[in-house]
Amino acid sequence: MTKLRCVDLFAGAGGLSLAAHNADLTVVAAIEKNAHACVTYRENLINGTQKTELYEKDILEITPQEILTAHFDKNAVCDIVLGGPPCQGFSTHRIKDSGVDDPRNTLVLRYFEYVAALQPKVFLMENVPGILWPRHEKFLKAFYSYGKKAGYKIKKAIILDARDYGVPQRRKRVFILGIRKDFSFKGNWPPKPTHGDELAVASRPNLQSWVPASKIFSAPLSPTDLNAIHMNHSQEMIDVFRATPINGGSRHQSGRILPCHEEHSGHTDVYGRIDPKEPGPTMTTACINPSKGRFVHPTENHGITVRHAARFQTFPDNFIFHGGLTAASQQIGNAVPILLGEVLLSEIKKGIQNGGIASQEKLGGG
C-alpha cells in the first residue's frame, strides 16, 4: 500500500515529522525558518531513507502554490497537512490583553492558506490552550470560516494532555482536526486515552498508569552525547539547590527569599525539583532554566540537561539538537511529544485508509 503523503508546516526541529515517520507516513516537504531548528531537522531526519525536502524560509515568503507545483500532481496528492503555528501570542505567560492582535497570530490564517491550496484529505493543527481564550475569538472564527469556504469540516478544538497517552509529562495542548467535505474519514477522534491516574486505572482496567518522571532519569547519560549538558550555575544557586529537598522540593523550602517575595510568595514552581513519582512538568522553551519552572534535577544540584528535556518529549537519545543550550531548549519546548504525535497520526492514518471519497448523494449533491 502506498504511504500517505504529508507536508509539515512550522516544522521546528521535526517532532511531528519524526512522529509521522514512526507512523509510516511520508513527509514530502517541511517548512521552517529558524536556522538552528533547520540544522537539527536536516541532521536527524533527512538521510538516505527519508527524502523530505526542507524549505528554510519564512512561511510568508513561500507560496502554497510553490509547494503544490513542486510536490503534488494528480498522481501524487497531499493526504495530510501538519503543523502548529508559533503560539506566543496565545500563551498563558502573556498577561492581560497582550496577545490580542499579536502579528504572529496571523500565521494561524497563513497555515490555512496552505490547507486551502494543497487540499489534503485531513489537516491537523496544534497550539496552546490559550488560543481558545475569548480574547482570540476572532482568529478562531476566521479560521473556521476559512475552513468552511475551502471545503472542510472542522472538528471542535480539543485539549489533550500528553500524560494521558504515555508521555511522562503534564502537557496540555489544543488540536484541531479538519476533514475535507468530500472525504469520508473513518477513525476515532480524538484517540482514546491509554493512561490515567490511579482512580481512572481502577475503573478502567484497559488503562495503564501515568508514566512517572523517574523513567527519564533512570537511564544514564552517555558521555559522548552532545545534549547531555545543563546550565552552568553560580555557587550561590548550587547551594540553593543543595538546600532544596530532593524528589519534589520547592524553592521556599530552600530558605531562599528574594526582595520581591516580601510582597508576594512568587511562583511556587520556579527553582523547584522535579518529583520523580509524578509525570514531569510541561517542557517549555526555557525548560533547562530552573528560574523558569520546576526544572531542577530530582536529586542532583543542577537543572535538567537538554537530553532529559528531550526524553520528557519522548525524543530518542540518538536525536541530537543543534545550536547550543538555549536553542536546543527552544526546539524541544516547541515540539509535539513524539509518542503523542504517533498516537494521533496513527489514528488519522487509519481514518484515511478506511475512508474514501464520499458519493455526491452523501454530500447532498445532485
C-alpha positions as CSV (number, residue, x, y, z in Angstrom):
1,M,0.0,0.0,0.0
2,T,1.3,3.4,-1.0
3,K,2.3,5.5,2.0
4,L,0.2,8.6,2.8
5,R,2.0,11.9,2.0
6,C,2.3,14.8,4.4
7,V,3.5,18.4,4.5
8,D,4.8,19.7,7.8
9,L,4.4,23.5,8.3
10,F,6.2,25.4,11.0
11,A,8.2,22.1,11.3
12,G,10.7,23.2,14.0
13,A,13.2,20.6,14.9
14,G,10.9,17.9,13.4
15,G,8.8,16.5,16.2
16,L,5.7,15.9,14.1
17,S,7.8,14.8,11.2
18,L,9.5,12.2,13.3
19,A,6.1,11.0,14.6
20,A,4.9,10.8,11.1
21,H,7.9,8.7,10.0
22,N,7.3,6.4,13.0
23,A,3.6,6.1,11.9
24,D,4.9,5.0,8.5
25,L,3.8,8.2,6.7
26,T,5.9,10.1,4.2
27,V,6.8,13.7,4.8
28,V,7.5,15.1,1.4
29,A,8.1,18.7,2.4
30,A,8.7,20.7,5.5
31,I,8.9,24.5,6.1
32,E,10.8,26.1,9.0
33,K,12.7,29.4,9.2
34,N,14.7,29.0,12.4
35,A,18.3,28.3,11.3
36,H,19.2,26.1,14.4
37,A,16.0,24.1,14.1
38,C,16.7,23.5,10.4
39,V,20.2,22.1,11.2
40,T,18.6,19.8,13.8
41,Y,15.9,18.7,11.2
42,R,18.5,18.0,8.5
43,E,20.9,16.1,10.7
44,N,18.3,13.9,12.2
45,L,15.5,13.5,9.6
46,I,17.0,13.9,6.1
47,N,19.1,10.9,5.3
48,G,19.4,8.0,2.8
49,T,15.9,6.7,3.6
50,Q,13.9,9.9,4.2
51,K,13.5,12.2,1.2
52,T,11.9,15.2,2.8
53,E,12.7,18.5,1.2
54,L,13.2,21.1,3.9
55,Y,12.5,24.7,3.0
56,E,14.4,27.1,5.2
57,K,12.2,30.1,4.7
58,D,9.6,32.2,6.4
59,I,6.3,30.7,5.5
60,L,5.1,34.1,4.5
61,E,7.8,34.2,1.8
62,I,7.0,30.9,0.1
63,T,3.6,30.5,-1.5
64,P,1.4,27.4,-1.2
65,Q,1.4,27.2,-4.9
66,E,5.2,26.6,-4.9
67,I,4.8,23.6,-2.7
68,L,1.8,22.3,-4.7
69,T,3.7,22.6,-8.0
70,A,6.9,21.1,-6.7
71,H,5.5,18.1,-4.9
72,F,2.0,17.3,-6.0
73,D,0.0,16.4,-9.1
74,K,-3.0,14.3,-9.9
75,N,-0.9,11.1,-9.3
76,A,0.7,12.4,-6.1
77,V,-1.8,14.1,-3.9
78,C,-1.4,15.6,-0.4
79,D,-3.0,13.5,2.2
80,I,-2.2,15.3,5.4
81,V,-1.1,18.8,6.4
82,L,0.6,19.1,9.8
83,G,1.9,21.8,11.9
84,G,1.3,24.3,14.7
85,P,1.9,28.0,14.1
86,P,4.0,29.8,16.7
87,C,1.9,30.2,19.8
88,Q,3.5,33.1,21.7
89,G,0.5,35.3,21.0
90,F,-1.8,32.8,22.7
91,S,0.5,31.8,25.6
92,T,-0.6,31.8,29.3
93,H,2.6,33.6,30.0
94,R,1.4,36.7,28.3
95,I,-0.7,38.9,30.6
96,K,-3.9,41.0,30.2
97,D,-4.6,41.6,26.6
98,S,-1.0,41.5,25.3
99,G,-1.8,38.6,23.0
100,V,-4.6,40.4,21.2
101,D,-3.7,41.4,17.6
102,D,-0.2,39.9,18.0
103,P,1.1,39.8,14.4
104,R,2.2,36.2,14.9
105,N,-1.4,35.2,15.3
106,T,-1.9,35.9,11.6
107,L,0.3,32.8,11.0
108,V,-2.7,30.7,12.0
109,L,-4.5,32.0,9.0
110,R,-1.5,31.6,6.8
111,Y,-1.5,27.9,7.8
112,F,-4.9,27.6,6.4
113,E,-4.0,29.2,3.1
114,Y,-1.7,26.2,2.7
115,V,-4.6,23.9,3.5
116,A,-6.8,25.6,1.0
117,A,-4.2,25.3,-1.7
118,L,-3.0,21.7,-1.0
119,Q,-6.4,20.3,-0.4
120,P,-5.3,17.5,1.9
121,K,-7.8,14.9,3.0
122,V,-7.1,15.9,6.5
123,F,-5.2,18.6,8.4
124,L,-4.0,18.7,12.0
125,M,-3.2,21.9,13.8
126,E,-1.6,22.1,17.2
127,N,-1.5,25.1,19.6
128,V,-1.5,26.1,23.2
129,P,-4.8,26.2,25.2
130,G,-4.6,30.0,25.2
131,I,-5.8,30.0,21.6
132,L,-9.3,29.2,23.0
133,W,-9.4,32.3,25.2
134,P,-12.2,34.7,24.4
135,R,-9.7,37.4,23.5
136,H,-8.6,35.4,20.5
137,E,-12.1,34.5,19.4
138,K,-11.9,36.5,16.1
139,F,-8.9,34.4,14.9
140,L,-10.6,31.1,15.6
141,K,-13.8,32.4,13.9
142,A,-11.8,33.4,10.9
143,F,-10.0,30.0,10.9
144,Y,-13.3,28.1,11.0
145,S,-14.9,30.4,8.4
146,Y,-11.9,30.0,6.0
147,G,-12.0,26.2,6.5
148,K,-15.7,26.0,5.6
149,K,-15.2,28.1,2.5
150,A,-12.3,25.9,1.5
151,G,-14.5,22.8,1.7
152,Y,-13.6,21.4,5.2
153,K,-15.5,20.1,8.1
154,I,-13.6,21.1,11.2
155,K,-13.9,19.1,14.3
156,K,-14.3,21.1,17.6
157,A,-11.0,22.1,19.0
158,I,-10.0,19.7,21.8
159,I,-7.5,19.9,24.6
160,L,-5.4,16.8,25.1
161,D,-2.9,16.1,27.9
162,A,0.2,14.2,26.7
163,R,0.4,12.3,30.0
164,D,-2.9,10.5,29.0
165,Y,-1.1,8.9,26.1
166,G,2.0,7.6,27.8
167,V,4.2,10.7,27.7
168,P,5.9,11.2,31.1
169,Q,4.9,14.9,31.2
170,R,1.9,17.1,32.0
171,R,1.4,18.9,28.8
172,K,-2.0,20.3,27.6
173,R,-2.3,21.4,24.0
174,V,-5.1,22.1,21.6
175,F,-5.5,20.0,18.5
176,I,-7.9,20.9,15.6
177,L,-8.7,18.3,13.0
178,G,-10.1,19.2,9.6
179,I,-11.6,16.8,7.2
180,R,-12.3,17.6,3.5
181,K,-16.0,17.6,2.9
182,D,-15.9,15.1,0.0
183,F,-13.9,12.7,2.1
184,S,-15.3,10.0,4.5
185,F,-13.0,9.8,7.5
186,K,-13.4,6.5,9.4
187,G,-11.4,6.8,12.5
188,N,-11.8,7.6,16.2
189,W,-11.2,11.3,17.1
190,P,-9.7,12.0,19.4
191,P,-8.0,8.7,20.1
192,K,-9.0,7.1,23.4
193,P,-6.5,7.8,26.3
194,T,-4.2,4.9,27.1
195,H,-3.0,6.1,30.5
196,G,-4.6,7.7,33.6
197,D,-4.3,8.3,37.4
198,E,-5.0,5.6,40.0
199,L,-8.7,6.2,40.1
200,A,-9.0,6.0,36.3
201,V,-7.0,2.9,36.1
202,A,-9.0,1.2,38.8
203,S,-12.3,1.9,36.9
204,R,-10.9,1.1,33.5
205,P,-8.5,-1.9,33.6
206,N,-7.5,-1.2,29.9
207,L,-5.7,1.9,31.1
208,Q,-2.1,2.0,32.2
209,S,-0.8,4.3,35.0
210,W,0.7,7.7,34.0
211,V,4.4,7.3,33.3
212,P,6.4,9.0,36.1
213,A,9.3,11.3,35.6
214,S,11.6,8.7,37.2
215,K,11.7,7.0,33.8
216,I,13.5,10.0,32.4
217,F,16.3,9.8,34.9
218,S,16.7,6.0,35.3
219,A,18.8,5.6,32.1
220,P,22.4,7.1,32.4
221,L,23.5,9.8,30.2
222,S,26.1,8.9,27.6
223,P,29.4,10.8,28.0
224,T,29.5,11.2,24.2
225,D,26.0,12.7,24.0
226,L,26.3,16.4,22.8
227,N,23.0,17.1,24.6
228,A,24.0,15.7,28.0
229,I,24.6,19.3,29.2
230,H,22.9,21.6,31.7
231,M,23.3,25.2,32.7
232,N,26.4,26.4,34.5
233,H,25.1,27.6,37.8
234,S,26.7,30.0,40.3
235,Q,27.9,28.7,43.6
236,E,25.0,30.6,45.2
237,M,22.4,28.7,43.1
238,I,24.1,25.4,43.7
239,D,23.9,26.0,47.4
240,V,20.2,26.8,47.0
241,F,19.6,23.6,45.1
242,R,21.6,21.6,47.7
243,A,19.2,23.1,50.4
244,T,16.1,22.1,48.4
245,P,14.7,18.7,49.5
246,I,15.2,16.0,46.9
247,N,12.4,14.4,44.9
248,G,10.0,17.3,44.6
249,G,11.3,20.0,46.9
250,S,10.2,23.6,46.2
251,R,12.1,26.9,46.3
252,H,10.6,28.2,49.5
253,Q,11.9,25.0,51.3
254,S,15.4,26.1,50.4
255,G,15.2,29.2,52.5
256,R,15.9,31.5,49.6
257,I,13.9,34.7,49.8
258,L,14.2,37.4,47.2
259,P,13.2,41.0,47.8
260,C,10.1,40.6,45.6
261,H,8.9,37.8,47.8
262,E,8.4,40.2,50.7
263,E,5.2,41.4,48.8
264,H,4.1,38.1,47.4
265,S,5.1,34.4,47.5
266,G,6.3,34.3,43.9
267,H,5.9,31.5,41.5
268,T,5.9,28.4,43.6
269,D,7.4,26.1,41.0
270,V,10.5,28.1,40.0
271,Y,13.7,26.6,41.3
272,G,11.7,23.5,42.3
273,R,12.9,20.0,41.9
274,I,11.0,17.6,39.6
275,D,9.0,14.9,41.5
276,P,10.1,11.6,40.0
277,K,6.8,9.9,41.3
278,E,4.6,12.0,39.0
279,P,4.6,12.9,35.3
280,G,7.1,15.8,34.8
281,P,6.2,19.5,34.3
282,T,5.5,20.9,30.8
283,M,8.7,21.3,28.9
284,T,8.7,24.9,27.8
285,T,11.2,26.7,25.6
286,A,13.1,27.5,28.8
287,C,13.0,24.0,30.2
288,I,16.7,23.9,31.1
289,N,16.5,27.0,33.2
290,P,15.4,26.4,36.8
291,S,14.4,30.1,37.2
292,K,11.6,29.4,34.7
293,G,9.9,26.5,36.3
294,R,10.2,23.2,38.2
295,F,13.3,22.2,36.2
296,V,15.8,21.2,38.9
297,H,17.1,17.6,38.7
298,P,15.2,15.4,41.2
299,T,18.4,14.5,43.2
300,E,21.4,16.4,41.8
301,N,22.1,20.1,42.3
302,H,21.6,21.5,38.8
303,G,19.0,22.0,36.2
304,I,17.9,19.2,33.9
305,T,20.0,18.6,30.8
306,V,18.9,19.0,27.2
307,R,18.8,15.2,27.0
308,H,16.5,14.9,30.0
309,A,14.2,17.6,28.4
310,A,14.2,15.7,25.1
311,R,13.3,12.4,26.9
312,F,10.3,14.2,28.5
313,Q,9.2,14.9,25.0
314,T,9.9,11.3,24.1
315,F,12.6,12.0,21.5
316,P,15.0,9.1,21.2
317,D,18.5,9.5,22.7
318,N,20.1,9.4,19.2
319,F,18.2,12.6,18.2
320,I,20.7,15.4,18.6
321,F,19.6,19.1,18.9
322,H,22.0,21.7,17.5
323,G,22.6,25.3,18.2
324,G,23.6,25.3,21.8
325,L,21.8,25.1,25.1
326,T,19.3,27.9,24.6
327,A,18.5,27.0,21.0
328,A,18.1,23.3,21.9
329,S,15.7,24.0,24.8
330,Q,13.6,26.2,22.5
331,Q,13.4,23.5,19.9
332,I,12.4,20.9,22.5
333,G,9.8,23.1,24.1
334,N,8.1,23.9,20.8
335,A,7.8,20.3,19.7
336,V,4.8,18.0,19.9
337,P,5.8,14.9,22.0
338,I,6.8,12.2,19.6
339,L,4.7,9.5,21.3
340,L,1.6,11.7,21.3
341,G,2.2,12.6,17.7
342,E,2.5,8.9,16.8
343,V,-0.8,8.1,18.5
344,L,-2.7,10.9,16.8
345,L,-1.2,10.3,13.3
346,S,-1.7,6.5,13.6
347,E,-5.4,7.2,14.2
348,I,-5.6,9.7,11.4
349,K,-3.8,7.2,9.1
350,K,-6.4,4.6,9.9
351,G,-9.3,7.0,9.4
352,I,-8.0,7.9,5.9
353,Q,-7.2,4.3,4.8
354,N,-10.6,3.1,6.0
355,G,-12.3,6.0,4.4
356,G,-12.7,7.3,0.9
357,I,-14.3,9.9,-1.4
358,A,-17.9,10.3,-0.4
359,S,-20.6,10.0,-3.0
360,Q,-22.5,13.1,-4.2
361,E,-25.7,11.7,-2.6
362,K,-24.0,11.6,0.8
363,L,-22.6,15.1,0.2
364,G,-26.1,16.3,-0.6
365,G,-25.3,16.9,-4.2
366,G,-27.2,16.0,-7.4
